[in-house]
């Protein structure tokens, strides 16, 4: 029976019974332990910059509490402290960390003080561990592009904006320059690389778009950030067969060359104004050869010359809301009758970083545009911890069996988790069960 059929047949009473027998927090921890059994230990080993004589809470407690803030959709640090101030919640967090006597959880000021001095690379290393664990389990192999390449979407977005300069790393934009209405907005932006696997987009790399100092002649930008991010991705995942997915900004020679040097592939949205010579040749050849190579709504041309390389182009046409839409992509993957439609679908999956990615993290859960600290380094760490929490949360939402039967919104899922943490005490038997193997299916 498919999921839609189950949703139609289940009654309200059956739904109540299913949920009554489900401890959502326990199930969340089971998913975490299944995929990342060493995560607690790695959180504990994060390098602590604080003087040992002043430490009340170890790094694992501080970081886990902040991750739980994100997954429970608590919008502010103060709200986190208020909502977690329950004996059941304190006891549950102590149990999953193996702390027998935990009387209180850290106040949000304590957590922010810790994040101010924490090197963001510590959190990046934890995320790298998590991604590599997922790849080792081989449970996501079916989502490879062309059966070989891992799709990695890259895109930038804004995080915070200020009317006054926040720090020396701020980007700035001047509006109505030279008029009496001139104003300057100061901003912090980020470039994300996300591994796309089915309905999930999992953060695999982050590069903050930032000026080195306030007196730079030219501001940092998304493409410069990509060059830095690509180098770090290659150093971290040396042999991972990656296919870069991006918008038309990335359809340029430097990106093509990076992919060639790193032995990556690319599948990038193309717009006519980006590379005019390619656009003109594509249009001319299409006019001549269209009848020979068209397959329904998909058309492609191979081996278009550009500089010293050959580029393939694929066009996909569809009707959405009674409006015809046309998508064109450039790629160095060989296009055939067998894989054309699949490549077009993979190219379109770039939108997932905006929908399942940024839109979800800004407007549905996590509130990443809300500055939980005024310190820039702490801001970075808040963002990185959100990406780690989101990684587990996507596995939980897509892998927990009950969600294939009981339909819930993202906010309802977070609300249920918060209620479970606050009201349902984990037993010693529950903790013992975490060691038992489970099966997780994403399809």
C-alpha positions in Angstrom: 0.0 0.0 0.0 1.4 3.4 -0.8 1.6 6.3 1.6 -1.3 8.2 0.1 -3.5 5.1 0.5 -2.5 4.8 4.2 -3.3 8.4 4.8 -6.8 8.0 3.4 -7.6 4.9 5.3 -6.3 5.7 8.8 -9.0 6.9 11.2 -8.6 9.6 13.9 -8.7 6.9 16.6 -6.0 4.9 14.9 -3.9 8.0 14.6 -4.4 8.6 18.4 -3.4 5.1 19.2 -0.3 5.2 17.0 0.9 8.4 18.6 0.0 7.3 22.1 2.5 4.4 21.7 5.2 6.6 20.2 7.7 8.6 22.2 8.9 11.0 19.6 12.0 12.1 21.5 13.1 8.5 22.0 12.5 7.9 18.2 14.6 11.0 17.4 17.4 9.7 19.6 17.2 6.2 18.0 17.6 7.8 14.5 20.6 9.8 15.8 22.2 6.8 17.4 21.6 4.6 14.3 23.4 7.0 12.0 25.8 8.7 14.3 26.6 6.5 17.3 29.8 8.5 18.2 28.2 11.9 18.0 27.9 12.4 21.8 31.5 11.6 22.3 32.6 13.9 19.5 30.5 16.7 21.0 32.3 16.1 24.3 35.7 16.2 22.7 35.2 19.7 21.1 38.1 21.9 22.2 37.0 24.1 25.0 38.6 27.5 25.2 37.3 28.3 28.7 39.5 28.1 31.8 38.9 24.7 33.4 38.2 26.2 36.9 35.2 28.1 35.6 33.5 25.2 33.7 30.2 23.9 35.1 28.9 22.3 31.9 30.9 20.4 29.4 30.8 21.1 25.7 28.5 18.1 24.9 25.7 19.6 27.1 26.1 23.1 25.7 26.0 22.0 22.1 23.3 19.4 22.4 20.9 21.8 24.2 21.4 24.3 21.4 20.7 21.6 18.8 17.5 20.7 20.6 16.5 24.3 20.5 16.7 24.2 16.7 14.8 20.9 16.3 12.1 22.0 18.7 11.6 25.3 16.7 12.3 27.6 19.6 12.8 31.0 18.1 15.1 32.6 20.7 17.7 31.7 23.3 15.5 33.0 26.1 12.6 30.8 24.9 15.0 27.8 24.9 16.0 28.4 28.5 12.3 28.9 29.6 10.9 25.8 27.7 13.7 23.4 28.8 13.3 24.5 32.5 11.5 21.3 33.5 12.7 18.3 35.6 11.7 15.8 32.9 13.6 17.7 30.2 16.7 18.0 32.4 16.6 14.3 33.2 16.0 13.2 29.6 19.0 15.2 28.3 21.2 13.8 31.2 20.1 10.3 30.3 21.0 10.5 26.6 24.4 12.0 27.5 25.1 9.4 30.2 25.1 12.1 33.0 23.7 10.6 36.2 23.3 13.8 38.2 22.3 16.8 36.1 20.4 19.3 38.2 20.1 22.1 35.7 20.6 22.9 32.1 22.9 25.8 31.0 21.5 29.3 30.8 21.6 30.8 27.3 24.2 33.3 28.4 26.5 30.4 29.3 26.0 28.8 25.9 26.7 32.1 24.0 29.8 32.8 26.1 31.1 29.3 25.0 30.2 30.0 21.3 32.1 33.3 21.3 35.4 31.5 21.7 34.7 28.3 19.9 36.6 27.7 16.7 33.9 27.1 13.9 36.2 24.4 12.5 35.3 22.2 15.5 31.7 22.1 14.3 32.6 21.7 10.7 34.6 18.6 11.7 31.5 17.2 13.4 29.4 17.7 10.3 32.1 16.1 8.2 32.1 13.0 10.5 28.3 12.9 10.1 28.3 13.1 6.3 31.1 10.5 6.0 29.1 8.1 8.3 26.0 8.5 6.0 28.1 7.8 2.9 29.6 4.7 4.6 26.2 3.2 5.3 25.4 3.2 1.6 21.7 3.7 2.3 21.6 6.7 -0.1 23.3 5.2 -3.1 20.1 5.2 -5.3 20.1 9.0 -5.3 23.4 9.3 -7.2 23.2 11.2 -10.5 23.8 8.8 -13.5 24.3 6.1 -10.9 27.7 7.6 -10.0 27.9 11.2 -9.0 26.7 12.8 -5.8 24.7 15.9 -6.5 26.0 18.9 -4.5 23.9 22.1 -4.8 25.7 25.4 -4.1 23.9 28.6 -3.5 24.2 31.7 -1.3 21.7 33.5 0.9 21.5 36.4 3.3 21.5 35.7 7.1 21.5 39.0 9.0 21.1 42.7 8.1 21.8 45.8 10.2 21.2 49.5 9.8 24.6 50.2 11.3 28.0 48.5 10.8 28.0 45.3 12.8 31.7 44.3 12.4 34.7 44.7 10.1 33.5 41.7 8.1 30.2 43.1 7.1 29.2 43.3 3.5 27.4 46.6 2.6 25.0 47.8 0.1 24.1 51.5 -0.6 20.6 52.4 -1.8 19.6 55.7 -3.5 23.3 56.7 -3.7 23.9 60.4 -4.0 20.3 61.4 -3.1 18.9 62.7 0.1 17.3 59.2 0.7 20.7 57.4 0.5 21.1 54.7 3.1 23.5 51.8 3.7 22.6 48.3 4.8 25.2 46.1 6.4 24.8 42.3 5.9 26.2 38.9 6.6 25.7 36.3 3.8 26.7 32.6 3.6 27.3 30.1 0.8 26.0 26.6 1.3 26.9 23.3 -0.3 24.2 20.7 0.2 24.2 17.1 -0.7 20.9 16.3 -2.4 19.5 12.9 -1.8 15.8 12.4 -2.6 13.7 14.8 -0.6 16.6 15.7 1.6 19.3 18.5 1.2 22.0 17.9 3.8 24.6 20.5 4.5 28.1 19.3 3.5 30.0 22.6 3.4 29.7 26.2 4.5 31.6 29.3 3.4 30.8 32.7 5.0 30.8 35.5 2.5 32.7 38.1 4.4 35.1 41.0 3.9 38.6 40.4 5.3 38.5 43.9 6.8 36.5 47.1 6.5 38.9 48.8 4.2 38.9 46.2 1.4 38.8 47.7 -2.2 36.4 45.0 -3.5 33.8 43.2 -1.4 33.7 39.4 -1.1 31.1 37.8 -3.3 29.4 34.4 -3.9 31.7 33.2 -6.6 34.9 34.0 -4.6 33.3 32.2 -1.7 32.7 29.2 -4.0 36.4 29.0 -5.0 37.3 28.8 -1.3 34.5 26.3 -0.5 35.4 24.1 -3.5 39.0 23.8 -2.3 37.9 22.8 1.2 35.4 20.3 -0.2 38.0 18.7 -2.3 40.5 18.5 0.6 37.8 17.0 2.9 36.2 14.5 0.4 39.2 13.7 -1.8 37.7 10.8 -3.8 34.1 11.7 -3.6 32.6 11.8 -7.2 30.7 15.1 -7.0 28.5 16.8 -9.5 28.1 20.5 -8.9 24.5 21.8 -9.2 24.0 25.6 -9.3 22.2 28.5 -10.9 23.4 30.4 -13.9 25.9 32.4 -11.9 28.1 29.2 -11.9 28.0 28.8 -15.7 31.4 30.3 -16.2 34.9 29.3 -17.1 36.5 29.4 -13.6 33.8 27.0 -12.3 34.2 24.7 -15.3 38.0 24.7 -14.7 37.7 23.9 -11.0 35.4 20.9 -11.8 37.9 19.7 -14.3 40.9 20.1 -12.0 39.1 18.3 -9.1 37.7 15.6 -11.4 34.1 16.7 -10.6 31.2 17.0 -12.9 28.8 20.0 -13.3 25.2 20.3 -14.2 24.3 24.0 -14.1 21.3 26.1 -15.0 22.0 28.2 -18.1 20.5 31.5 -19.2 21.2 33.1 -22.5 22.8 36.2 -21.1 25.5 34.2 -19.3 27.6 32.9 -22.2 26.3 34.4 -25.5 28.5 32.3 -27.8 27.1 29.0 -26.3 23.6 30.3 -26.4 23.8 31.3 -30.1 25.3 27.9 -31.1 22.8 26.0 -29.1 19.9 27.9 -30.8 21.4 27.4 -34.3 22.1 23.7 -33.9 18.7 23.2 -32.3 17.0 24.7 -35.3 18.8 22.2 -37.6 18.8 19.0 -35.5 15.8 19.3 -33.3 13.7 16.6 -35.1 16.5 14.1 -34.8 17.2 14.4 -31.0 14.0 15.5 -29.4 12.4 13.1 -26.9 9.1 14.4 -25.9 9.9 17.3 -23.5 13.7 16.8 -23.5 16.3 18.0 -26.1 20.0 18.0 -26.0 23.2 18.9 -28.0 26.6 17.6 -27.3 30.2 18.9 -27.8 29.6 22.6 -28.2 33.1 24.3 -28.3 33.8 26.8 -25.6 37.4 27.9 -25.0 39.4 24.7 -25.0 36.6 22.4 -23.8 33.5 20.7 -25.0 30.2 21.5 -23.3 26.9 19.6 -23.5 23.5 21.3 -23.2 20.1 19.9 -22.3 16.7 21.6 -22.5 13.7 20.5 -20.6 10.2 21.9 -21.3 7.2 21.4 -19.0 3.9 23.0 -18.2 3.3 24.3 -14.7 0.0 26.0 -13.8 -1.0 26.2 -17.5 2.3 28.0 -18.3 5.0 26.5 -20.4 8.4 26.7 -18.7 11.8 26.0 -20.3 14.9 25.0 -18.4 18.4 24.8 -20.0 21.4 23.3 -18.4 25.1 23.0 -19.3 27.0 19.9 -18.3 30.1 17.8 -19.0 28.2 14.6 -18.3 27.7 12.6 -21.5 24.0 12.9 -22.5 22.2 9.9 -24.0 18.7 8.9 -24.8 18.8 6.7 -21.7 19.8 9.4 -19.2 18.5 12.7 -20.7 15.4 12.9 -18.6 17.2 11.9 -15.4 19.8 14.6 -15.9 17.2 17.2 -16.5 15.4 16.2 -13.3 18.8 16.3 -11.4 19.4 19.8 -12.8 16.0 21.0 -11.6 16.7 19.6 -8.1 18.8 22.7 -7.5 15.6 24.4 -6.4 15.6 22.1 -3.3 18.3 24.3 -1.7 15.9 27.2 -1.8 12.7 25.3 -0.8 13.7 22.4 1.5 16.9 24.4 2.4 16.8 28.1 2.9 13.0 28.7 2.9 12.5 25.9 5.5 15.4 27.2 7.7 14.2 30.9 7.5 10.5 30.7 7.5 9.3 27.3 8.8 11.9 26.1 11.3 15.2 27.4 12.8 14.8 31.1 12.1 18.3 31.4 10.8 17.9 35.1 10.1 17.4 35.7 13.9 20.7 36.7 15.4 21.0 34.7 18.7 24.2 36.5 19.5 25.8 39.9 18.6 29.3 38.3 18.4 30.2 37.4 14.8 32.1 34.2 15.7 29.1 33.1 17.9 26.8 33.8 15.0 28.8 31.5 12.8 28.6 28.7 15.4 24.9 29.2 15.8 24.5 28.7 12.1 26.7 25.7 11.9 24.9 24.0 14.8 21.7 24.6 13.0 23.0 22.8 9.9 24.0 19.8 12.1 20.6 19.7 13.8 18.9 20.0 10.5 20.9 17.1 9.1 19.6 14.8 11.9 16.1 16.3 11.6 15.8 15.5 7.9 16.8 11.9 8.6 14.2 11.7 11.3 11.4 13.2 9.3 12.1 11.1 6.2 13.1 7.9 8.0 10.7 7.5 10.9 8.0 4.9 9.9 5.1 6.6 11.6 5.4 9.7 9.4 4.7 7.6 6.4 1.2 7.0 7.9 0.5 10.0 10.1 0.8 13.2 8.1 2.4 16.1 10.0 3.7 19.5 9.2 7.3 20.5 10.1 6.0 22.7 12.9 3.9 19.9 14.3 6.8 17.5 14.2 8.9 20.0 16.2 6.1 20.7 18.6 5.7 17.0 19.3 9.4 16.6 20.0 9.3 19.5 22.4 6.3 18.0 24.2 8.0 14.6 24.4 11.3 16.1 25.8 9.3 18.0 28.4 6.8 15.5 29.5 7.9 11.9 28.8 10.7 10.6 30.9 13.1 8.2 29.3 13.5 5.0 31.3 16.7 3.0 31.8 15.0 0.4 29.5 14.6 3.0 26.8 18.3 3.8 27.0 19.2 0.1 26.7 17.0 -0.2 23.6 19.1 2.5 21.9 21.8 -0.2 21.4 19.4 -2.4 19.4 19.8 -2.2 15.6 16.9 -0.6 13.6 16.1 -0.4 9.9 15.5 3.0 8.3 14.0 3.3 4.8 13.7 6.6 2.9 11.5 5.4 0.1 
